């Protein structure tokens, strides 16, 4: 019971979570900028060692440093992407629930309208059927009057 109470008091509310995630995003963005600068620096150093045609050990060291800088840059970008996905999921759940409620209400209204239209069409079809039946009776009466031999 004590653990549950302490956990509940230490848990961040929705606004605090947004602020915390926003601060994490800013921090990761700064780290990404530094990692990108490191990649550019290592590219320049590798290019400079290629121009000198000097020490092979220095060339290999700069290659390793460049690959490490690229790895760090990619890792940070992936971390930022996961954080932004998590933030968008956090925001989208209530929004999606509201959209689904609206869609459900619209579907119910459309369903009711469709039922009314179907009932109206059934009534019109019944009226047409009755009119055709009356027309056929009238035609048969007219034909019987003209030709009494037809039966």
Residue pairs with C-beta under 8 A, 6 or more apart in sequence:
12 20
17 90
18 87
18 90
21 83
21 86
21 87
21 90
24 83
25 80
25 83
25 84
25 87
28 76
28 79
28 80
28 83
29 80
31 76
32 73
32 76
32 77
32 80
35 69
35 72
35 73
35 76
36 73
38 69
38 72
38 73
39 66
39 69
39 70
39 73
41 69
42 62
42 65
42 66
42 69
43 66
45 62
45 65
45 66
46 59
46 62
46 63
46 66
49 55
49 58
49 59
49 62
50 59
143 150
144 150
144 151
